[in-house]
């Protein structure tokens, strides 16, 4: 089992846990933002959660303001936004950095364990440059709604670029493969 299971985490409501508290489940860890062109992915993430939660699957949302200031709200404002606009019922965590020197320990560990992502990251980088933005390079998180899939064994099984939507067959297929594995 990976050491990422022991990293202390703060939930959006101020309570604490670790990924180890979700032991034996398949997890999709996603950095989120409320004012991003990809924000509608919340709907697809909630649909994934509802579809697979009875099989031992959870989506874990980690709001971050790392990209173009697209998550400016407080934890309380973010929680309200997610509930009111997308009926999010999966666990949400306190806002924190996912890139750079101040990135939270979970994201430092995730990017170290799985430095490359699936999905067309280079195309996404070009799109960002076209908007006058300076994209990150691997192993850093590229943008909001990048996804890390953690297997029942606690290890990172896959990583998906922000351009891979929750309903994408490659993501759904990877979730199904991990759910089929014994814990």
N, C-alpha and C positions, 0 to 999 in steps of 0.2 A: 504494500500500500504506500502511496506517495506521501511525502511529508506535507503536501498542501492541505491534507486533512486536518492538520493541527494548528493552522494559522488562525488566530483570533479574528472574528468578524463582528461588525456592529450592524444590526438590522436598522432599517429606516425608522422604526419605532423606538430605537434606543436600547433594545434588548441585545444580548450577545449570543453567538453560537460559533461553530466552526463547520467546515464541510464534513468533518467527521460526524457531526450530528445528523447528517443525511446518509450515513454509511449504508452501503448495500443498494443505494439508488443510483440511477443514471441521471447525471446533472448536465444541464445546459447553462453555462455561465455567460451572461451577456452584459456588456456595458451599454447603458441606455442614455437617452437624452430626450427631453420634452419638446425641443424646438428645432428638430432636425428634419430634413426631408425624408429620413428613414423612420421617423417616429411612428408611422402607421404599422411598422413591424410589431409593435406591442400587440395588435390584434392577432397576428399570426402566432406570436409567442404564446398568448393566452389560449389560442385554439390548440396548439401543440400540447400545452400543459393539460388541458381538459381531455384531449384524446388519449394521452398516455399515462396520466397520473396514477390510475388504478393498477398500472403495470410496474410501478416503482420509478417513475420519472418525475423530475422537478426542473422547472426553469428558475434560475436565480438571477434577479436583476440588480445591476450595480451602476447606479447613475454616476455620470462623470461629466465634468465641464471642461474637458481637455481640448475639445475641438470646436473652434469658432464661438465659444461661449454659449453653446446650445443647450446647456443645462444650468441656468442661472439660479434656479429656485432653491429654497431651503428643503430639508428633508420632508417637512410637513407639507409644503407646497407640492413637492414631487409626488408624495403619496396620494394627495388629493387629486392631482392631475391624472395619475394612473387609474385611480378608482373611478372617477367621474367620466373620463373620456374613453377608457378602454376596458373598464370592468376587470382590471388586473387582480387576480387572486393568488398568483404565485408569489413567493417570498421576494421582497425588495430589501436592499441593503443601503446603508448610509452612503451619501455621495462622497466620492474620493477620486484621487488621480489614478489613471490607468496607464499613463505614459510618463516618460521623463524621470528625473532624479527623485521626485516626490511620490512616485507611484506606490500604491498600497502593496504590502507584501504578497498578497494573493496574486496580483497581476505580475509581479516580478517573478514569482514561481511558475505561473502558467506560461508566460512567454519563454522562460528558460526551458521548461519541459517540452514545449511544442513551439519552436521558433518560426516555423513556416505555416502558412495558411492555405486552405483550399479555396477555390473561387478565383475569379480574375482580378487579383489585387493590382496588377500593373494597369489595367484599364481604369480601375477606380482611381489610382494615383493620377493618371492623366486627366481624368475628369476634374479632380480637385485642383490640379495645376491650372486648368482652364478657367476655374473660378478665382484664380489668384491666390490659392492656398498652397502651403508647403506641406505635403504629406510626409508621414513617417515612413521609415524603411523597416523591414523585418530585422529583428524580432518584435519591434514595438507594435502595439495595437495601431491599426491603420486609421480607424474612424469609429464613430458610434455604431453600435449594433454588431460588433464583431462577436463571434460565438466560439466558446470552448466547450467541447463535449467531454465529459468525464465519465468513465465507465464505472460499473459497480465495484470494481477493484480499487477505485480511488485514483487511478492514473488517467492522464489526459489521453483520450483516444483520437481526437480530431480537433481541428481548428478551422473555422470558416470565415471568410472575408465578410465585411459588412454588406457587400453586394449580393450575398447569398440569402434570400428571404427564407423565413421559417418554413414555408411550404415547399421549398426546393427539394426535389427527389433525392439529391445527394445528402442533404441534411437529414431528411426523414428516414432514408435508408440507413444512415449511420446510427441514428437513434434506435431503430428497430434491431440492428445487429447487436448493439450493446445491451438492449433489453433482453435479447435471447440468451445472453451469456449468464452463467451462474455467478453469484456474488462472491 
